[in-house]
Amino acid sequence: MGEWSIGGSGSPEATPGRSAPIEPGQPAPAGLDQPAPSTAARPGPAKLRHLLAGPIIFAVLLLAPLDGLAFETRGAMGLLVWMAWWWIARPVHLAVTGLLPLPIAAIFGLAPMDEVATSYAQDTILLLLGANILTSVWTRWGLDRRIGLGALLSVGTDASRQILVWFLVSAALSSVLPNTIVAATMIPIVVAMLRSIGIEDLWNSRVGTALVIAVAWGTSAGGAATPLGGAPNLLAVGFIEESITGQEFLFLTWALRIAPVTAVIVLVMFLFLRFVMRPDVATLPGSEDYIRDELRALGPMQTEEKWGLVLFTVATVLAFGRPLYADLVPGLTPAFAFVAMAVASFTIRTRKGPLITWAFAQSHMYWGLFYLFAGGIALGRILSGSGAAEAFANALVPYAGSGGFVAVLIFSLATMVLTQVTSNTAAIAIVVPITISTFQSLGLNPIPFVYIVAVVGNCGFVLPSSAGGPAIAAGYGVNLQTMAVKGLFASVLLLVTLVLLGYALARWWPAFGVA
């Protein structure tokens, strides 16, 4: 998908022991939760206007006498608007925008450079790197496809049931796998299945569009369940560690606290798909046979697939089992557990050769995501250290209410809007630092409200620009009008549900605020 294709600097190797891709000409995955459709088609003058708008706004805010705010504070505010503008309008790659804090902070002295620079070497970035390598092992040997097909063995031929099953399977897989990887695995399967039974034109097929959208939305709904589900979750974890607790945040804590919220999201979307996304046909004859035939064609599970499953499982168990060994091996955080298993994957050899090579891993690496993610961390540090986040908070406090409900609504609404029009990781990078400062100014524990905002950030259903699932769905030709209209309805429904549920949990469930 344009700028966020998975290709690296070299050409991918052949994929031993695996059938050819379903549709070689189809777009590549857009990136871990961070699609960025190419702006190459944008008219030159329009692209130039967006390119210039960011630095102009930055300069205006930097030089404007805003109620006596410090130079650094005004500069940080300007940088926030600049990055938000470029992340939304995309005159340059999202990752390029993520690099802005480095030169801007250095030139204008907005923050100590050691703090800004270390943002680009965070543990969570290494976790993304390790997870990316391990899932590349799956891709090389076809394990991702085997898991996707295997989970759908009993899908049946009823069209409505298929929509629900595809959604649930995608949500379940996305709870422990990056949601774009799940979408990049599942959507080609559903598209190939539809084509095998004669449904070629997804745009004009209500059932085809519904099935693909169900997968895309499932990856977002399930992605909120654990930190491994997507980059927005990991970014929120990083902000909690740095700005609130000052200590390691346990993955198991997130999973336990967010479990009721995830359950409600899945239930609401399940009902929405059941009663709103009605297919135009009752059955899909031959679809279940296709899945069985494809799974049969893969043959017995290969040794290489077993190794890939073992390595990822060990890394995941270590990540969530951290409380059991933290005192014994304090340095083995989830990030380094994934890196350790990633390193191991390069050393394991079978009769077919190495489990994975650097050339293959590199060609399937989401490099841009790492810089986007790091840029979000750097922006958060600059906003907090310069006093900009506090200034925003002070401006919002009079409207937030002492109980925090209005503040929850404000920040959830802002996140929901931003996550529809830009990367969901970028939305979290913009909103969460200000959320933390605002609730601290209100004298409230900000942790539960960071949870709420982070979960809302996973609900990008309207446009392809918000997350990997919708971007990949758009690339395969689903009806974007249906996605936008139905996605807007679903987003509003989820926003109301999550604000009410999140505030209730924050108010009456003390454990929801414990990190």
C-alpha positions in Angstrom: 0.0 0.0 0.0 2.1 2.8 -1.3 4.5 4.2 1.2 4.0 1.5 3.8 4.8 -1.5 1.6 6.7 -4.3 3.3 9.5 -4.3 0.8 12.9 -3.4 2.0 16.2 -2.6 0.2 16.6 -6.0 -1.3 14.3 -8.4 -3.1 12.6 -11.0 -1.0 13.8 -14.6 -1.2 11.6 -17.3 -2.4 9.4 -18.8 0.2 10.3 -22.5 0.6 7.7 -25.0 1.4 4.8 -22.6 0.7 2.4 -22.1 -2.1 2.6 -18.9 -4.1 0.7 -15.9 -2.8 -3.0 -15.9 -3.5 -2.9 -12.8 -5.6 0.6 -11.8 -6.4 -0.5 -8.5 -7.9 -2.4 -7.4 -4.8 -1.1 -4.6 -2.5 1.3 -5.5 0.3 0.4 -5.0 3.9 0.5 -1.3 4.8 2.5 -1.7 8.0 1.9 -2.6 11.6 -1.2 -0.6 12.4 0.2 2.3 10.4 -1.0 2.6 6.8 -0.1 5.6 4.8 -1.6 5.7 1.4 0.8 7.2 -1.1 0.4 10.9 -1.8 2.0 10.6 -5.2 -1.3 11.2 -6.9 -1.9 14.4 -4.9 -1.7 17.5 -7.1 1.6 19.2 -6.7 0.3 22.6 -5.4 -1.9 20.9 -2.8 1.0 18.7 -1.6 3.3 21.8 -1.4 0.7 23.7 0.6 0.5 20.9 3.2 4.3 20.6 3.1 4.7 24.3 4.0 1.7 24.6 6.3 3.4 22.6 9.1 6.6 24.7 9.5 4.7 27.9 9.0 2.3 27.1 11.9 5.3 26.0 13.9 7.0 29.4 13.3 3.9 31.4 14.1 3.3 29.6 17.4 7.0 29.8 18.3 7.2 33.5 17.8 3.7 34.5 19.1 3.5 36.0 22.6 1.0 33.5 24.0 0.1 34.7 27.5 3.7 34.7 28.6 4.3 31.1 27.7 8.0 30.1 27.6 9.8 29.9 24.3 10.2 26.1 24.8 6.5 25.7 25.5 5.4 27.6 22.4 7.9 25.6 20.3 6.6 22.3 21.6 3.0 23.4 20.9 4.1 24.4 17.4 5.9 21.0 16.9 2.7 19.2 18.0 0.6 21.0 15.4 3.3 20.6 12.7 3.5 16.8 13.3 -0.3 16.5 13.5 -0.7 18.4 10.3 1.8 16.2 8.4 0.5 13.0 9.9 -3.0 13.9 8.7 -2.3 15.5 5.3 0.8 13.2 4.6 2.9 15.4 2.3 5.7 13.2 3.4 6.0 9.6 4.7 4.6 9.1 8.2 8.1 8.0 9.4 9.7 11.2 8.1 7.3 13.2 10.3 8.3 10.9 13.2 11.9 12.1 12.8 11.0 15.8 13.1 11.6 16.0 16.9 15.3 15.3 16.4 16.3 18.4 14.3 13.6 20.7 15.7 14.6 20.0 19.3 18.2 20.3 18.5 17.9 23.6 16.6 15.5 25.4 19.0 16.5 23.8 22.2 13.0 22.5 23.1 14.3 19.6 25.2 17.6 18.0 26.3 18.8 16.1 23.2 19.8 13.0 25.2 16.1 12.6 26.2 14.9 13.2 22.7 17.5 10.9 21.1 16.9 8.0 23.5 13.3 8.0 22.4 14.5 6.3 19.2 16.0 3.4 21.2 13.1 2.5 23.5 12.5 -1.1 24.7 9.1 -1.1 22.9 10.8 -0.4 19.6 13.0 -3.4 20.1 9.9 -5.4 20.9 8.3 -4.4 17.7 11.5 -5.4 15.9 11.6 -8.8 17.5 7.9 -9.5 16.9 8.3 -8.4 13.3 11.2 -10.9 12.8 9.3 -13.7 14.4 6.2 -13.2 12.3 8.4 -13.0 9.2 9.4 -16.6 10.1 5.7 -17.5 9.9 5.3 -15.7 6.6 8.4 -17.5 5.1 7.1 -21.0 5.9 3.3 -20.4 5.6 2.5 -20.8 9.3 0.4 -17.6 9.3 -1.8 -19.0 6.5 -2.1 -22.4 8.2 -3.3 -20.8 11.4 -5.8 -18.6 9.6 -7.2 -21.4 7.6 -7.2 -23.8 10.5 -9.2 -21.4 12.6 -11.9 -21.3 9.9 -12.4 -25.1 9.5 -16.0 -25.0 10.8 -17.1 -21.7 9.3 -19.9 -23.3 7.3 -21.6 -21.8 4.3 -24.2 -19.5 5.9 -23.3 -15.9 4.9 -24.2 -14.2 8.1 -22.4 -16.8 10.1 -19.3 -16.4 8.0 -19.2 -12.7 8.6 -19.4 -13.3 12.4 -16.8 -16.1 12.4 -14.3 -14.2 10.3 -14.7 -11.3 12.7 -14.2 -13.4 15.8 -11.2 -15.3 14.4 -9.5 -12.0 13.4 -10.2 -10.5 16.8 -8.8 -13.5 18.6 -5.6 -13.6 16.5 -5.1 -9.8 16.9 -5.1 -10.0 20.6 -1.6 -11.5 20.6 -0.4 -10.6 17.1 0.1 -7.2 15.5 -3.3 -6.5 13.9 -1.9 -5.5 10.5 -0.1 -8.9 10.3 -3.4 -10.6 11.0 -5.2 -8.5 8.4 -2.4 -9.2 5.8 -2.9 -12.9 6.4 -6.7 -13.2 6.7 -7.9 -10.7 4.0 -6.1 -12.5 1.1 -7.7 -15.8 2.3 -11.2 -14.4 2.3 -10.7 -12.6 -1.1 -9.4 -15.8 -2.7 -12.3 -17.8 -1.2 -14.8 -15.3 -2.6 -13.2 -15.4 -6.0 -13.2 -19.2 -6.0 -17.0 -19.1 -5.8 -17.4 -16.5 -8.4 -17.4 -13.2 -6.5 -14.8 -11.1 -8.2 -16.1 -7.5 -7.8 -16.0 -6.7 -4.1 -17.2 -3.1 -4.6 -20.6 -4.3 -5.9 -20.9 -7.3 -3.7 -22.5 -6.6 -0.3 -21.5 -10.0 1.1 -17.9 -9.6 -0.2 -17.5 -6.2 1.3 -19.0 -7.3 4.6 -16.7 -10.3 4.9 -13.5 -8.3 4.2 -14.6 -5.4 6.5 -15.4 -7.9 9.2 -11.8 -9.1 9.1 -10.5 -5.5 9.1 -12.7 -4.4 12.0 -12.0 -7.7 13.9 -8.2 -6.9 13.9 -8.9 -3.5 15.4 -11.4 -4.8 17.9 -9.2 -7.6 19.1 -6.0 -5.5 18.9 -6.9 -3.6 22.1 -6.8 -6.7 24.2 -3.0 -6.8 25.0 0.0 -4.6 24.3 1.1 -7.1 21.6 -2.1 -6.3 19.6 -0.7 -3.1 18.1 1.7 -0.2 18.3 -0.9 2.2 19.9 -1.1 -0.1 23.0 2.7 -0.2 23.3 2.9 3.6 22.9 0.4 4.0 25.7 2.4 1.6 27.9 5.5 3.7 27.3 3.7 6.9 28.4 2.4 5.2 31.5 6.0 4.0 32.4 7.6 7.4 31.7 5.0 9.9 32.8 3.1 8.2 35.6 4.7 5.3 37.3 8.3 5.5 36.5 8.6 1.7 36.5 8.0 -1.2 34.3 4.5 -1.9 33.2 3.5 -5.5 33.2 1.8 -6.8 30.0 -0.4 -9.1 32.2 -1.7 -5.9 33.9 -3.0 -4.5 30.7 -4.6 -7.7 29.6 -6.5 -8.1 33.0 -7.6 -4.4 33.2 -8.7 -4.2 29.5 -10.4 -7.6 29.4 -13.9 -6.3 30.2 -13.5 -3.4 27.8 -12.3 -5.7 25.0 -15.2 -8.1 25.7 -17.7 -5.2 25.3 -16.0 -4.0 22.1 -16.2 -7.4 20.6 -19.8 -7.9 21.7 -20.9 -4.5 20.3 -19.2 -5.1 17.0 -20.5 -8.7 16.8 -24.1 -7.4 17.2 -23.4 -4.6 14.8 -22.2 -7.0 12.1 -25.1 -9.3 12.9 -27.9 -6.8 12.5 -26.4 -4.0 10.4 -24.0 -5.6 7.9 -26.6 -7.8 6.3 -25.3 -9.8 3.3 -27.2 -9.8 0.0 -27.1 -13.6 -0.2 -28.1 -16.3 2.3 -25.3 -18.8 1.6 -21.8 -19.1 0.0 -21.8 -22.5 -1.5 -18.4 -24.0 -1.9 -16.7 -21.6 0.5 -16.1 -24.1 3.3 -14.8 -26.6 0.7 -12.3 -24.0 -0.5 -10.9 -23.5 3.0 -10.6 -27.3 3.5 -8.9 -27.7 0.2 -6.4 -24.9 0.8 -5.6 -26.3 4.2 -5.2 -29.8 2.8 -2.9 -28.4 0.1 -0.5 -27.1 2.7 0.2 -30.6 3.8 1.5 -31.7 7.2 3.0 -29.0 9.4 6.6 -28.5 8.6 9.5 -28.5 11.1 10.1 -24.9 10.2 6.6 -23.9 11.0 6.8 -25.7 14.4 10.0 -23.8 15.2 8.3 -20.5 14.3 5.3 -21.3 16.5 7.6 -22.4 19.4 9.7 -19.2 19.3 6.8 -16.9 19.2 5.0 -18.8 21.9 8.0 -18.7 24.2 8.4 -14.9 23.7 4.7 -14.4 24.4 4.7 -16.5 27.5 7.8 -14.7 28.8 6.2 -11.4 28.1 3.0 -12.2 30.0 4.7 -14.3 32.6 7.0 -11.5 33.6 5.8 -11.4 37.2 7.0 -15.0 37.8 10.6 -14.3 37.0 11.1 -10.5 37.3 13.1 -10.8 40.5 15.2 -13.7 39.2 16.0 -12.2 35.7 15.2 -8.4 36.1 16.7 -7.5 32.7 14.6 -9.9 30.6 11.7 -7.6 29.9 9.2 -8.4 27.1 11.2 -6.5 24.6 14.3 -8.5 25.2 12.4 -11.7 25.3 11.2 -11.1 21.8 14.6 -10.0 20.7 16.2 -13.1 22.2 13.8 -15.4 20.3 14.3 -13.3 17.1 18.1 -13.8 17.4 17.5 -17.5 18.0 15.4 -17.7 14.7 18.5 -16.8 12.7 20.7 -19.5 14.3 18.3 -22.4 13.8 18.9 -24.5 10.7 16.9 -27.4 9.3 17.3 -29.6 6.3 15.9 -26.8 4.2 18.4 -24.3 5.5 18.2 -21.5 8.0 14.9 -20.8 9.7 15.1 -17.2 8.4 17.8 -15.1 6.8 18.4 -11.4 7.3 17.6 -10.7 3.6 14.1 -12.2 4.0 13.5 -10.5 7.4 14.6 -7.2 6.1 12.3 -7.4 3.0 9.4 -8.0 5.4 10.3 -5.4 8.0 8.1 -2.5 8.8 10.9 0.0 9.2 8.8 3.1 8.9 6.7 2.0 11.9 9.7 2.1 14.2 10.4 5.8 13.4 6.8 6.8 13.6 6.6 5.1 17.0 9.8 6.7 18.2 8.7 10.1 17.0 5.5 9.7 19.1 7.6 9.0 22.2 9.9 11.9 21.4 6.9 14.2 20.9 5.4 13.1 24.2 8.7 13.8 26.0 9.0 17.3 24.5 5.4 18.2 25.3 5.9 17.1 28.9 9.4 18.5 29.5 8.6 21.9 27.9 5.5 22.5 29.9 3.3 22.3 26.7 1.3 19.4 28.0 0.7 21.2 31.3 -0.4 24.3 29.4 -2.9 22.4 27.3 -4.1 20.7 30.5 -4.5 24.0 32.3 -6.6 25.3 29.4 -8.8 22.3 29.5 -9.3 21.9 33.2 -12.0 24.6 33.5 -14.1 22.6 31.0 -13.2 19.1 32.3 -15.2 19.0 35.5 -13.9 17.8 38.8 -15.1 14.3 38.3 -13.4 13.9 35.0 -16.3 12.7 32.9 -16.2 15.7 30.5 -12.5 15.2 30.2 -13.0 11.6 29.3 -15.5 12.6 26.7 -13.2 15.3 25.3 -10.2 13.2 24.9 -12.0 10.1 23.7 -13.8 12.2 21.0 -10.5 13.8 20.0 -8.9 10.4 19.7 -11.8 8.9 17.8 -11.7 11.7 15.3 -7.9 11.6 14.9 -7.7 7.9 14.6 -10.1 8.0 11.6 -8.1 10.5 9.6 -4.5 9.6 10.5 -2.5 6.7 11.9 -3.9 5.4 15.2 -0.4 5.5 16.7 0.0 9.1 15.7 -3.4 9.8 17.4 -2.2 8.2 20.6 1.1 10.2 20.4 -0.8 13.4 20.2 -3.6 12.8 22.8 -2.1 10.7 25.6 0.5 13.2 26.9 -2.1 15.9 27.2 -4.6 13.4 28.8 -2.0 12.5 31.5 -1.3 16.1 32.3 -5.0 17.1 32.4 -6.1 14.3 34.8 -3.1 15.0 37.0 -4.2 18.6 37.1 -7.6 17.4 38.2 -6.0 15.5 41.0 -7.1 12.2 39.4 -5.2 9.0 38.7 -4.6 9.3 34.9 -3.9 5.5 34.3 -7.6 4.4 33.8 -8.1 7.3 31.4 -5.0 6.4 29.4 -6.5 3.0 29.0 -9.8 4.5 27.7 -8.1 6.7 25.2 -5.8 3.9 24.0 -8.7 1.6 23.5 -10.6 4.3 21.6 -7.5 4.7 19.4 -7.9 1.2 18.2 -11.4 1.9 16.8 -10.5 3.3 13.4 -13.3 2.0 11.2 -14.2 4.8 8.9 -11.3 5.4 6.5 -8.4 3.3 5.2 -6.0 5.8 6.8 -6.5 4.8 10.4 -5.2 1.2 10.7 -3.6 -1.6 8.8 -6.9 -3.7 8.5 -9.0 -1.0 6.8 -6.0 0.0 4.6 -5.5 -3.5 3.3 -9.3 -4.0 2.9 -9.4 -0.9 0.7 -6.5 -2.2 -1.3 -8.5 -5.3 -2.3 -11.4 -3.2 -3.6 -14.1 -3.2 -0.9 -16.8 -0.7 -1.2 -15.4 2.4 0.6 -18.7 4.1 0.8 -20.0 1.1 2.8 -16.9 1.2 5.0 -17.3 4.9 5.7 -21.0 5.0 6.4 -21.2 1.8 8.4 -17.9 2.6 10.0 -19.0 6.0 11.2 -22.1 4.4 12.7 -20.0 1.8 14.4 -17.5 4.4 15.7 -20.1 6.6 17.2 -21.7 3.6 18.9 -18.4 2.4 20.3 -17.4 5.9 21.4 -20.6 6.3 23.5 -20.2 2.8 24.9 -16.5 3.1 25.7 -16.8 6.5 27.3 -19.6 5.3 29.6 -18.0 2.0 30.4 -14.5 3.4 30.8 -15.7 6.1 33.2 -17.7 3.6 35.2 -14.7 1.3 35.5 -12.5 4.3 36.5 -15.0 5.4 39.1 -16.1 2.2 40.7 -13.4 -0.4 40.0 -10.2 0.5 41.9 -8.1 -2.1 40.2 -8.7 -0.4 36.9 -6.3 2.4 38.0 -3.5 0.1 39.2 -0.4 -0.3 37.0 
